[in-house]
Amino acid sequence: MSSSWFSHGRSRGPGGSRIALLAMLVIAAFAAMASTAAAKKVPQVNIASQGEPPAVIPPNTHYFSTIQAAVYASHKGDWVLIEPGVYDEEVKIPKANEGIHVRGMNRNTVIVDGQHKVGNGIIAEKANNVWIENLTVRNFDTGAGCADEGCGNEIWWDGGAGSKKQNVHGWFGSYLTAYQTDLLGGYGIFTQNEKEGTWENIYASGFNDSGIYIGACWECKARVYNGTFEKNAVGYSGSNSGGRLVIENSIFRQNSAGIVPNGENPGDGPPPQNGMCNAKRPRSPFYLFTSTNIEHCTIFRGNLVTENNNLEVPATHATAKAPWGVGVELPGDMGDLVEGNLITRNVNNGVLGFEYPNPFPPEASTIDFQLTGNKIANNLFEENGTSTGFLAGDITLQGGAYPHGKYTSDNNCVTGNVTTAALHPAALETEWSCALSTTPPPSNGAGAIGYLVELSEQAGSLRKPKVQEAPGPQPAMPEPCLGVPANPLCP
């Protein structure tokens, strides 16, 4: 009831006190009804138990021998609590079971094990508001017999692969480990065609595409923090994802390339990758940035990006030929902010931004993704660019070779960075300063394109993939019973 209504109930006149009393009685009655209803709606607690249930099963508690059975018996707001054990199963969370919490009681000993069979680990299929927490998923492989959505994904929130729509919202993960110990794992922790989500305290290693992936969301409304992504072809990949998207306070190390947001065609449409605020569904894959003074909402900040030179990790046909030895790679990115990161020991480039005709070599369907509107600010660069590549260094920008009408790779800027290696173009800190209202395309022509081709060829010819070791234990959720209704595991 609004305060204005309640004040009106205490209006002047001899009946005012009676009206006030009546209002109080009505409020009390509604409160009692609400309390009774709430008491009947205690969330069901499903425990995937490989042991024997107790002799007396408490109310609202149900025992299942598989996680899948517990999921199918759950409804919005319910909890699937998983006891320690190794679960040899794929788990699907369909829309009929959306809004549930799936939580392991110990991150390192609750293991969903693919045993190197073709399939996916845990997949939320077009289901809103699904939480997955405090467990490990490992060794689900790509291979023949996959459905259209693909396989080899350990934990996947799938809002509609290939649909070019964002009709699903709410993906939440914390204290998750995903790893692969052969050459056939695709993605570790993965979401596409969804918005409004967070990942925190997550780990991924050993994947031939990327450790984590966020794709096909022009307005992602997402945050990733306190993650570690190592020994993958790519640490983070984000195709056509933008708007409010922040990846921060995380570690990207010993991948072939560290952080790689990108425009993609056709891939996870609709293109492009666009970091501008209040992003709308694109009607065209191009945005004209008329100034360097724009507000950025796709932000990569406060991360450690180090030693992304690893050519012994698995790779797909595509990732095997991507530029390597790069900390932050910006292929056809628009409107992103790279800020406050420690970027070290990446042998080719700390930051490498470039135009991206995709598919390449150009054909009739190619989109010439521009590198435009990006800002590289207040990063600390150390020991990058130690290779013999002639455009190796701390920051290298390429653009101007593939203009698309009035759209060109302009209005990128740099400011406040601490650098120790070369910058390309050499006048990057002056002619591309963020103090300027506009900046030109780098216009470094065929030489810069040749450098990109060289890195691609090196990545293919020098790569010697081998199996990555399983990681050690990761920090577990400190209070796995927090927020859970009372049950035998959480009395």
C-alpha positions as CSV (number, residue, x, y, z in Angstrom):
1,M,0.0,0.0,0.0
2,S,1.4,3.4,-0.9
3,S,2.1,6.1,1.8
4,S,-0.3,8.4,0.0
5,W,-3.2,5.9,0.3
6,F,-2.4,5.4,4.0
7,S,-2.3,9.1,4.7
8,H,-5.7,9.5,3.0
9,G,-7.0,6.8,5.4
10,R,-6.2,9.1,8.3
11,S,-8.2,12.0,6.8
12,R,-10.0,14.6,8.9
13,G,-13.4,13.9,10.5
14,P,-14.9,11.8,13.3
15,G,-14.5,8.5,11.3
16,G,-10.7,9.0,10.8
17,S,-9.6,6.8,13.7
18,R,-12.0,4.0,12.7
19,I,-10.7,4.1,9.1
20,A,-7.1,4.0,10.4
21,L,-8.0,1.0,12.6
22,L,-9.7,-0.8,9.8
23,A,-6.7,-0.2,7.5
24,M,-4.4,-1.7,10.2
25,L,-6.6,-4.7,10.5
26,V,-6.6,-5.2,6.7
27,I,-2.8,-5.0,6.6
28,A,-2.4,-7.4,9.5
29,A,-4.8,-9.9,7.7
30,F,-2.9,-9.7,4.5
31,A,0.4,-10.1,6.4
32,A,-0.9,-13.3,8.1
33,M,-2.0,-14.7,4.7
34,A,1.3,-14.0,3.2
35,S,3.1,-15.6,6.0
36,T,1.0,-18.7,5.7
37,A,1.6,-18.9,2.0
38,A,5.3,-18.5,2.4
39,A,5.4,-21.3,4.9
40,K,3.9,-23.6,2.3
41,K,6.4,-22.6,-0.3
42,V,9.6,-23.8,1.3
43,P,11.9,-24.6,-1.7
44,Q,12.3,-28.2,-2.4
45,V,15.8,-29.5,-1.6
46,N,17.1,-32.2,-4.0
47,I,20.2,-34.0,-3.0
48,A,21.9,-36.1,-5.7
49,S,23.1,-38.8,-3.4
50,Q,25.3,-41.8,-4.2
51,G,24.9,-43.0,-0.7
52,E,21.9,-44.1,1.3
53,P,19.4,-41.5,2.5
54,P,18.6,-41.4,6.3
55,A,15.9,-43.5,7.8
56,V,13.7,-40.5,8.3
57,I,13.6,-38.1,5.4
58,P,12.8,-34.5,6.4
59,P,10.0,-32.6,4.7
60,N,10.7,-31.0,1.4
61,T,13.8,-33.2,0.9
62,H,14.1,-35.7,-1.9
63,Y,16.9,-38.0,-2.8
64,F,18.1,-38.9,-6.3
65,S,21.1,-41.0,-7.5
66,T,21.8,-38.7,-10.5
67,I,22.0,-34.9,-10.9
68,Q,19.8,-35.1,-14.0
69,A,16.9,-36.8,-12.0
70,A,17.2,-34.1,-9.4
71,V,17.0,-31.4,-12.0
72,Y,13.9,-32.8,-13.7
73,A,12.2,-32.9,-10.3
74,S,12.9,-29.3,-9.5
75,H,11.0,-26.1,-10.1
76,K,11.8,-22.4,-10.0
77,G,13.5,-21.5,-6.7
78,D,14.5,-25.1,-5.8
79,W,18.0,-26.2,-4.9
80,V,19.8,-29.2,-6.3
81,L,22.5,-29.9,-3.7
82,I,25.2,-32.3,-4.9
83,E,27.2,-34.4,-2.4
84,P,30.9,-35.2,-3.1
85,G,31.4,-37.8,-5.8
86,V,32.3,-38.4,-9.4
87,Y,29.2,-38.2,-11.6
88,D,29.4,-39.9,-15.0
89,E,26.6,-38.1,-16.7
90,E,25.6,-35.2,-18.9
91,V,23.2,-32.8,-17.2
92,K,20.6,-30.8,-19.1
93,I,18.5,-28.0,-17.5
94,P,15.6,-27.3,-19.9
95,K,13.3,-24.3,-19.8
96,A,10.7,-26.4,-17.8
97,N,13.2,-26.4,-14.9
98,E,14.5,-22.8,-15.2
99,G,15.1,-20.6,-12.1
100,I,16.9,-23.4,-10.1
101,H,20.1,-23.4,-8.1
102,V,22.6,-26.3,-8.8
103,R,25.3,-26.3,-6.2
104,G,28.0,-28.7,-5.2
105,M,28.9,-29.1,-1.6
106,N,32.6,-29.0,-2.5
107,R,34.1,-27.5,-5.6
108,N,37.0,-29.9,-5.8
109,T,35.3,-33.2,-5.0
110,V,31.9,-32.8,-6.7
111,I,33.0,-33.8,-10.2
112,V,30.9,-34.2,-13.4
113,D,33.2,-36.4,-15.5
114,G,32.9,-36.7,-19.2
115,Q,35.6,-39.4,-19.3
116,H,36.6,-38.1,-22.8
117,K,33.3,-39.1,-24.3
118,V,31.6,-36.8,-26.9
119,G,29.1,-34.5,-25.3
120,N,28.5,-31.5,-23.0
121,G,28.8,-31.4,-19.3
122,I,26.1,-29.2,-17.8
123,I,24.0,-27.3,-20.2
124,A,21.1,-24.8,-19.4
125,E,19.0,-24.9,-22.6
126,K,17.0,-21.6,-23.1
127,A,16.4,-21.6,-19.4
128,N,16.2,-18.2,-17.5
129,N,18.0,-17.5,-14.2
130,V,20.0,-20.7,-13.7
131,W,22.7,-20.8,-11.0
132,I,25.5,-23.4,-11.2
133,E,28.0,-23.2,-8.4
134,N,30.8,-24.9,-6.5
135,L,31.7,-27.9,-8.6
136,T,34.1,-29.2,-11.3
137,V,33.2,-30.4,-14.8
138,R,35.9,-32.1,-16.9
139,N,36.8,-34.0,-20.1
140,F,33.7,-33.7,-22.3
141,D,34.9,-33.9,-25.9
142,T,34.0,-32.7,-29.3
143,G,33.6,-35.3,-32.1
144,A,31.2,-37.0,-34.5
145,G,27.6,-37.4,-33.5
146,C,27.2,-34.0,-31.9
147,A,23.9,-32.1,-32.2
148,D,23.9,-28.9,-34.1
149,E,24.8,-26.9,-31.0
150,G,28.2,-28.7,-30.8
151,C,29.9,-30.6,-28.1
152,G,33.0,-30.4,-25.9
153,N,31.6,-27.7,-23.7
154,E,31.9,-28.2,-19.9
155,I,29.4,-25.7,-18.6
156,W,27.1,-24.0,-21.1
157,W,24.3,-21.5,-20.7
158,D,22.7,-21.8,-24.2
159,G,20.2,-19.1,-24.9
160,G,19.6,-20.3,-28.5
161,A,22.7,-21.0,-30.5
162,G,22.5,-19.6,-34.0
163,S,19.2,-17.8,-33.4
164,K,20.6,-14.2,-33.4
165,K,18.2,-13.5,-30.6
166,Q,18.5,-12.6,-26.9
167,N,15.4,-14.1,-25.5
168,V,17.0,-15.7,-22.4
169,H,18.3,-13.9,-19.3
170,G,20.1,-14.7,-16.1
171,W,23.2,-16.9,-16.1
172,F,25.1,-17.1,-12.8
173,G,28.1,-19.2,-12.0
174,S,30.6,-19.1,-9.1
175,Y,33.4,-21.3,-7.8
176,L,33.4,-23.4,-10.9
177,T,36.3,-25.4,-12.4
178,A,36.4,-26.6,-16.0
179,Y,39.3,-28.5,-17.5
180,Q,40.3,-30.8,-20.3
181,T,43.2,-33.4,-20.4
182,D,43.1,-34.3,-24.0
183,L,43.1,-32.2,-27.2
184,L,39.3,-32.3,-27.8
185,G,37.7,-29.9,-25.3
186,G,36.0,-26.9,-27.0
187,Y,34.9,-24.3,-24.4
188,G,35.3,-24.4,-20.7
189,I,32.6,-22.0,-19.3
190,F,30.4,-20.7,-22.0
191,T,27.3,-18.5,-22.6
192,Q,25.7,-17.3,-25.8
193,N,22.4,-15.5,-26.8
194,E,21.8,-14.5,-23.2
195,K,22.0,-11.4,-21.1
196,E,22.3,-10.5,-17.4
197,G,24.8,-12.7,-15.9
198,T,27.9,-13.0,-13.7
199,W,30.8,-15.4,-13.3
200,E,33.0,-15.2,-10.2
201,N,35.8,-17.3,-8.8
202,I,36.0,-19.5,-11.9
203,Y,38.8,-21.5,-13.5
204,A,39.3,-23.0,-17.0
205,S,42.2,-24.7,-18.7
206,G,43.2,-27.0,-21.6
207,F,40.6,-26.0,-24.2
208,N,41.2,-25.8,-27.9
209,D,38.9,-22.8,-28.4
210,S,38.7,-20.7,-25.2
211,G,38.6,-21.1,-21.5
212,I,35.6,-18.8,-21.2
213,Y,33.3,-17.5,-23.9
214,I,30.5,-14.8,-24.0
215,G,28.9,-14.4,-27.4
216,A,25.9,-13.2,-29.4
217,C,24.8,-10.5,-26.9
218,W,24.8,-6.9,-28.2
219,E,23.8,-5.9,-24.7
220,C,25.3,-8.4,-22.4
221,K,24.7,-6.8,-18.9
222,A,27.4,-9.1,-17.6
223,R,30.4,-9.2,-15.3
224,V,33.3,-11.7,-14.9
225,Y,35.7,-11.3,-12.0
226,N,38.2,-13.2,-9.9
227,G,38.8,-15.8,-12.6
228,T,41.9,-17.7,-13.8
229,F,42.2,-18.9,-17.4
230,E,45.3,-20.6,-18.5
231,K,46.7,-23.1,-21.0
232,N,43.9,-22.6,-23.6
233,A,44.1,-21.5,-27.2
234,V,42.4,-18.3,-26.1
235,G,41.8,-17.3,-22.5
236,Y,38.6,-15.2,-23.1
237,S,36.8,-15.1,-26.4
238,G,33.8,-12.9,-27.1
239,S,32.2,-12.8,-30.5
240,N,29.7,-10.0,-31.1
241,S,29.3,-9.4,-27.4
242,G,29.2,-5.9,-26.0
243,G,27.2,-3.2,-24.2
244,R,27.5,-3.5,-20.5
245,L,30.2,-6.2,-20.2
246,V,33.0,-6.0,-17.6
247,I,35.8,-8.5,-17.2
248,E,38.0,-7.6,-14.3
249,N,40.4,-8.7,-11.6
250,S,41.2,-11.9,-13.4
251,I,44.3,-13.8,-14.6
252,F,45.0,-14.7,-18.2
253,R,48.2,-16.6,-18.5
254,Q,50.0,-19.2,-20.7
255,N,47.3,-19.2,-23.4
256,S,48.2,-18.7,-27.0
257,A,46.4,-15.3,-26.7
258,G,44.9,-13.8,-23.6
259,I,41.8,-11.6,-24.0
260,V,40.2,-11.7,-27.5
261,P,36.8,-9.9,-28.0
262,N,36.0,-9.8,-31.7
263,G,33.5,-9.1,-34.4
264,E,32.5,-12.3,-36.2
265,N,30.7,-13.1,-39.4
266,P,28.6,-15.2,-39.7
267,G,29.4,-16.9,-36.3
268,D,27.4,-15.8,-33.3
269,G,25.3,-13.1,-34.8
270,P,24.3,-10.4,-35.1
271,P,27.6,-8.6,-35.6
272,P,29.5,-6.5,-34.7
273,Q,31.3,-6.5,-31.3
274,N,30.4,-3.1,-30.0
275,G,31.3,-1.7,-26.5
276,M,29.3,1.5,-26.6
277,C,26.8,2.1,-23.8
278,N,23.1,1.4,-24.2
279,A,23.8,-0.8,-27.2
280,K,20.8,-1.6,-29.4
281,R,20.2,-4.6,-31.6
282,P,22.3,-3.7,-34.7
283,R,20.6,-3.0,-37.9
284,S,23.9,-2.8,-39.6
285,P,27.3,-4.2,-38.5
286,F,28.9,-0.7,-38.5
287,Y,28.9,2.2,-36.0
288,L,30.3,5.6,-36.8
289,F,32.3,7.0,-33.9
290,T,32.8,10.7,-34.5
291,S,35.0,11.4,-31.5
292,T,37.4,9.8,-29.0
293,N,35.2,11.3,-26.2
294,I,32.7,8.5,-25.9
295,E,31.4,6.4,-23.0
296,H,32.6,2.8,-22.9
297,C,30.6,0.0,-21.3
298,T,32.6,-3.0,-22.5
299,I,35.6,-2.8,-20.2
300,F,38.6,-5.1,-19.5
301,R,40.3,-3.8,-16.4
302,G,42.4,-4.7,-13.4
303,N,43.5,-8.0,-15.0
304,L,46.9,-9.8,-15.0
305,V,47.6,-10.7,-18.7
306,T,50.9,-12.5,-18.8
307,E,52.9,-15.0,-20.9
308,N,50.3,-15.7,-23.5
309,N,52.8,-17.4,-25.8
310,N,51.8,-21.0,-25.4
311,L,51.8,-23.0,-28.7
312,E,51.7,-26.4,-26.9
313,V,48.0,-26.0,-26.1
314,P,45.2,-27.6,-28.1
315,A,43.7,-25.6,-31.0
316,T,40.9,-25.7,-33.5
317,H,41.3,-25.0,-37.2
318,A,40.4,-21.4,-36.5
319,T,42.3,-20.8,-33.3
320,A,45.4,-22.5,-34.6
321,K,45.9,-19.7,-37.1
322,A,45.0,-16.7,-34.9
323,P,47.8,-14.3,-34.0
324,W,49.6,-15.6,-31.0
325,G,51.9,-14.2,-28.3
326,V,49.4,-11.4,-27.6
327,G,48.0,-10.3,-24.3
328,V,44.9,-8.3,-25.5
329,E,43.8,-8.8,-29.1
330,L,41.2,-6.6,-30.6
331,P,40.1,-8.0,-34.0
332,G,37.5,-5.6,-35.5
333,D,36.5,-4.2,-32.0
334,M,34.4,-1.1,-31.6
335,G,34.1,1.1,-28.5
336,D,36.0,-1.0,-25.9
337,L,38.0,0.1,-23.0
338,V,41.2,-1.6,-21.9
339,E,42.1,0.0,-18.6
340,G,44.3,-0.6,-15.6
341,N,45.7,-4.0,-16.5
342,L,49.2,-5.4,-15.9
343,I,50.2,-6.8,-19.3
344,T,53.5,-8.6,-19.2
345,R,55.8,-11.1,-21.1
346,N,53.7,-11.5,-24.2
347,V,56.3,-12.1,-26.8
348,N,54.7,-10.3,-29.8
349,N,52.3,-7.7,-28.5
350,G,50.9,-6.5,-25.2
351,V,47.8,-5.0,-27.1
352,L,47.2,-5.7,-30.8
353,G,44.3,-4.1,-32.5
354,F,43.4,-4.5,-36.1
355,E,40.8,-4.3,-38.8
356,Y,39.2,-7.7,-39.4
357,P,37.8,-8.6,-42.8
358,N,35.8,-11.7,-41.9
359,P,35.7,-14.2,-43.7
360,F,39.3,-13.7,-44.8
361,P,40.6,-13.7,-47.5
362,P,37.7,-11.4,-48.5
363,E,34.7,-12.9,-50.4
364,A,31.2,-11.8,-51.3
365,S,29.9,-12.3,-47.7
366,T,32.9,-10.6,-46.0
367,I,32.3,-7.9,-43.4
368,D,35.1,-5.4,-43.1
369,F,35.0,-5.0,-39.3
370,Q,36.6,-1.7,-38.4
371,L,38.9,-1.0,-35.4
372,T,37.3,2.1,-34.0
373,G,36.3,4.0,-30.9
374,N,38.6,1.9,-28.5
375,K,40.5,3.4,-25.6
376,I,43.7,1.9,-24.1
377,A,44.3,3.7,-20.8
378,N,46.4,3.5,-17.6
379,N,47.9,0.0,-18.2
380,L,51.3,-1.1,-17.0
381,F,53.3,-2.9,-19.7
382,E,56.4,-4.9,-19.0
383,E,58.6,-7.2,-21.1
384,N,56.3,-7.4,-24.1
385,G,57.3,-7.5,-27.7
386,T,60.6,-9.5,-27.3
387,S,60.2,-11.4,-30.6
388,T,61.8,-10.3,-33.9
389,G,58.5,-9.2,-35.5
390,F,58.9,-5.7,-36.9
391,L,55.6,-4.5,-35.3
392,A,56.2,-6.3,-32.0
393,G,55.9,-4.1,-28.9
394,D,53.6,-3.0,-26.1
395,I,50.8,-1.5,-28.2
396,T,50.2,-2.0,-32.0
397,L,47.3,-0.7,-33.9
398,Q,46.5,-1.5,-37.6
399,G,43.8,0.1,-39.7
400,G,43.0,2.1,-42.8
401,A,43.5,-0.7,-45.3
402,Y,39.9,-2.0,-45.4
403,P,37.6,1.0,-45.1
404,H,33.9,0.5,-45.6
405,G,32.4,3.6,-47.1
406,K,32.4,6.4,-44.6
407,Y,33.4,3.9,-41.8
408,T,37.1,3.8,-41.1
409,S,39.3,2.6,-38.3
410,D,39.5,5.9,-36.6
411,N,39.0,7.5,-33.2
412,N,41.0,5.0,-31.2
413,C,43.1,6.6,-28.5
414,V,45.7,5.9,-25.8
415,T,46.4,7.6,-22.5
416,G,48.3,7.2,-19.2
417,N,50.0,3.9,-20.1
418,V,53.4,3.0,-18.7
419,T,55.3,1.3,-21.6
420,T,58.8,-0.1,-21.9
421,A,58.7,-1.5,-25.5
422,A,57.9,-0.1,-28.9
423,L,54.6,1.5,-29.9
424,H,53.2,1.2,-33.4
425,P,52.6,3.7,-34.9
426,A,55.5,5.4,-33.2
427,A,53.6,8.6,-32.5
428,L,50.8,6.7,-30.7
429,E,51.1,8.7,-27.5
430,T,50.8,12.0,-29.3
431,E,48.8,11.7,-32.6
432,W,46.5,9.1,-31.0
433,S,46.3,10.7,-27.5
434,C,42.9,10.6,-25.8
435,A,43.4,14.4,-25.2
436,L,42.5,14.8,-28.9
437,S,38.8,14.9,-29.9
438,T,39.5,12.8,-33.0
439,T,42.3,10.5,-34.2
440,P,43.0,9.1,-37.7
441,P,43.2,5.5,-38.8
442,P,46.7,4.1,-38.2
443,S,47.1,3.8,-42.0
444,N,50.1,1.6,-41.7
445,G,49.2,-0.3,-44.9
446,A,50.5,-3.5,-46.4
447,G,53.3,-3.8,-43.8
448,A,50.9,-4.1,-40.9
449,I,48.8,-6.6,-42.8
450,G,51.9,-8.6,-43.5
451,Y,52.7,-8.7,-39.8
452,L,49.3,-10.1,-39.0
453,V,49.6,-12.7,-41.7
454,E,53.1,-13.6,-40.3
455,L,51.7,-14.1,-36.8
456,S,49.0,-16.3,-38.2
457,E,51.4,-18.4,-40.2
458,Q,53.7,-18.8,-37.2
459,A,50.9,-19.9,-35.0
460,G,50.1,-22.7,-37.4
461,S,53.6,-23.8,-38.2
462,L,55.2,-23.6,-34.7
463,R,52.3,-25.1,-32.8
464,K,52.9,-28.5,-31.2
465,P,49.8,-29.3,-29.2
466,K,50.1,-31.7,-26.2
467,V,47.8,-32.7,-23.4
468,Q,47.6,-30.2,-20.6
469,E,47.8,-31.5,-17.0
470,A,44.8,-31.4,-14.7
471,P,44.9,-28.3,-12.3
472,G,45.3,-28.6,-8.6
473,P,42.5,-27.8,-6.1
474,Q,40.8,-24.4,-6.5
475,P,39.4,-22.2,-3.7
476,A,36.0,-23.6,-2.8
477,M,32.9,-21.7,-1.7
478,P,33.5,-20.8,1.9
479,E,29.8,-21.3,3.0
480,P,28.1,-23.8,0.6
481,C,25.0,-23.7,2.8
482,L,24.6,-19.9,2.6
483,G,21.0,-19.1,1.4
484,V,19.9,-22.7,1.3
485,P,16.8,-23.9,3.1
486,A,17.4,-26.2,6.1
487,N,18.1,-29.8,5.0
488,P,20.3,-32.7,6.1
489,L,23.3,-31.2,4.3
490,C,22.6,-27.8,5.7
491,P,20.9,-28.3,9.1
